[in-house]
Amino acid sequence: MSLPNSSLITRIQRNHGLEHATIHILSRRNGNLSLVGRSDWNGFTLYGPVDTSEVKHAAQEALRRLRQGEAELAVHPRCGTVVATTGLMTGLAAFIALSLDRSPGGRFRWASIPGAVLAATLAAVVAQPLGLLLQERFTTTGQPGNLEIKNVSVNPTGNLITHRVETVQ
């Protein structure tokens, strides 16, 4: 099962996969690197302190490796898909646990908090692999197709450095 076949969705999935692959490569080269990325239909933006030439080389290597079949590079454990899945599941689990443990008058009981914490914790454990699966199946692809890197540019704004990787498909 996948998202409906739309050229716009496919473009975003390919760019999202390339973004993750680029972050994997940059992170392996720079051990303590902290980056955030955001993909769209025209490419992706990286937020964090990294040299522009490193971004360019990592993006090119990422695209080459995805084309060579390293599709696992398109999935990243700190992706927003995993974070959103975890947030949704833990919030829902806590809500259900609290809703099920009410006093006869329908009033909140403080004694239900440990059950809600336990439910949220179990949901967080389940959410991690589920978020990775959702990412792999719906929000990214390790198949770059005809994706090409058009341009890599830097935009330093005060203490925030952003790199824009523009793609064409």
C-alpha positions as CSV (number, residue, x, y, z in Angstrom):
1,M,0.0,0.0,0.0
2,S,1.3,3.5,-0.8
3,L,0.0,7.0,-1.3
4,P,-2.0,7.7,-4.5
5,N,0.3,7.9,-7.5
6,S,0.7,11.6,-8.1
7,S,3.7,13.3,-9.6
8,L,3.7,15.9,-6.9
9,I,3.7,13.3,-4.1
10,T,6.3,11.2,-5.8
11,R,8.6,14.3,-6.2
12,I,8.2,15.0,-2.4
13,Q,8.9,11.4,-1.5
14,R,12.0,11.3,-3.6
15,N,13.3,14.6,-2.2
16,H,12.5,13.4,1.3
17,G,14.5,10.2,0.7
18,L,17.4,12.1,-0.7
19,E,17.3,14.5,2.2
20,H,17.5,11.6,4.7
21,A,20.3,9.9,2.7
22,T,22.2,13.2,2.6
23,I,21.8,13.6,6.4
24,H,23.0,10.0,7.0
25,I,26.2,10.6,5.0
26,L,26.9,14.0,6.6
27,S,26.3,12.5,10.1
28,R,28.7,9.7,9.5
29,R,31.4,12.1,8.3
30,N,30.8,14.6,11.2
31,G,30.0,12.6,14.4
32,N,28.3,15.3,16.5
33,L,26.5,17.0,13.7
34,S,23.0,18.2,14.4
35,L,20.8,18.9,11.3
36,V,17.1,19.4,10.6
37,G,15.7,19.0,7.2
38,R,12.5,19.9,5.4
39,S,11.6,18.5,1.9
40,D,9.2,19.8,-0.7
41,W,8.5,19.1,-4.4
42,N,11.5,21.2,-5.5
43,G,14.2,19.8,-3.2
44,F,15.0,20.1,0.5
45,T,16.5,22.5,3.0
46,L,19.0,21.6,5.7
47,Y,19.2,23.7,8.9
48,G,22.5,23.4,10.8
49,P,26.2,24.2,10.8
50,V,27.8,22.4,7.9
51,D,30.0,23.5,5.1
52,T,28.3,24.0,1.7
53,S,30.9,21.9,-0.2
54,E,30.2,19.0,2.3
55,V,26.4,19.3,1.6
56,K,27.0,19.2,-2.1
57,H,29.3,16.2,-2.0
58,A,27.0,14.4,0.5
59,A,23.9,15.0,-1.6
60,Q,25.7,13.8,-4.8
61,E,27.0,10.7,-2.9
62,A,23.5,10.1,-1.4
63,L,21.9,10.2,-4.9
64,R,24.5,7.8,-6.3
65,R,24.1,5.4,-3.5
66,L,20.3,5.4,-3.7
67,R,20.6,4.7,-7.4
68,Q,22.9,1.8,-6.5
69,G,20.2,0.2,-4.4
70,E,21.0,1.5,-0.9
71,A,17.3,2.4,-0.3
72,E,17.7,2.1,3.5
73,L,19.4,5.5,3.4
74,A,16.0,7.0,2.7
75,V,14.7,6.1,6.2
76,H,15.9,8.1,9.2
77,P,15.1,7.4,12.9
78,R,14.7,11.1,13.8
79,C,12.4,11.9,10.9
80,G,9.3,14.0,11.6
81,T,7.2,11.0,10.6
82,V,8.5,9.0,13.6
83,V,8.1,12.0,15.9
84,A,4.5,12.6,14.7
85,T,3.6,8.9,15.0
86,T,5.1,8.8,18.5
87,G,3.3,12.0,19.6
88,L,0.0,10.8,18.2
89,M,0.2,7.3,19.7
90,T,1.4,8.4,23.1
91,G,-1.2,11.2,23.4
92,L,-4.0,8.8,22.3
93,A,-2.9,6.1,24.7
94,A,-2.8,8.5,27.6
95,F,-6.2,9.9,26.7
96,I,-7.8,6.4,26.4
97,A,-6.2,5.3,29.7
98,L,-7.5,8.4,31.5
99,S,-10.9,8.1,29.9
100,L,-11.3,4.5,31.0
101,D,-10.4,5.1,34.6
102,R,-13.0,7.6,35.9
103,S,-14.8,7.6,39.2
104,P,-18.6,6.9,39.2
105,G,-19.4,10.6,39.1
106,G,-17.2,11.0,35.9
107,R,-14.6,13.0,37.8
108,F,-10.9,12.8,37.1
109,R,-8.9,10.5,39.5
110,W,-5.3,11.2,40.3
111,A,-4.8,7.5,40.7
112,S,-5.3,7.0,36.9
113,I,-2.0,8.9,36.1
114,P,0.3,5.8,36.5
115,G,-1.9,3.9,34.1
116,A,-1.8,6.7,31.6
117,V,2.0,7.0,31.9
118,L,2.3,3.2,31.4
119,A,0.0,3.3,28.3
120,A,1.9,6.3,26.8
121,T,5.3,4.5,27.4
122,L,4.1,1.3,25.7
123,A,2.7,3.4,22.9
124,A,6.1,5.1,22.5
125,V,7.9,1.8,22.2
126,V,5.4,0.6,19.5
127,A,5.5,3.9,17.7
128,Q,9.2,3.8,16.9
129,P,9.1,0.8,14.5
130,L,5.7,1.9,13.3
131,G,6.9,5.4,12.4
132,L,9.9,3.9,10.5
133,L,7.5,1.6,8.6
134,L,5.2,4.6,7.8
135,Q,8.1,6.6,6.6
136,E,9.4,3.8,4.4
137,R,6.0,3.1,2.9
138,F,4.4,6.6,2.6
139,T,6.6,9.6,3.2
140,T,9.9,8.7,1.6
141,T,11.2,6.5,-1.2
142,G,14.7,5.0,-1.8
143,Q,14.0,4.9,-5.5
144,P,15.2,8.3,-6.9
145,G,14.0,7.7,-10.4
146,N,15.0,10.5,-12.6
147,L,15.8,12.9,-9.7
148,E,18.8,15.2,-10.4
149,I,20.5,17.8,-8.2
150,K,20.2,21.2,-9.8
151,N,21.8,23.5,-7.3
152,V,23.1,23.6,-3.7
153,S,23.1,27.1,-2.1
154,V,23.7,28.5,1.4
155,N,21.7,31.1,3.2
156,P,23.4,32.2,6.5
157,T,21.0,34.2,8.6
158,G,22.6,35.3,11.9
159,N,23.4,32.1,13.8
160,L,21.2,29.9,11.6
161,I,22.8,28.4,8.5
162,T,20.5,26.8,5.9
163,H,21.4,25.0,2.8
164,R,18.9,24.6,-0.1
165,V,19.4,21.6,-2.3
166,E,17.3,22.1,-5.4
167,T,16.3,19.1,-7.6
168,V,14.7,18.5,-10.9
169,Q,12.7,15.4,-12.0
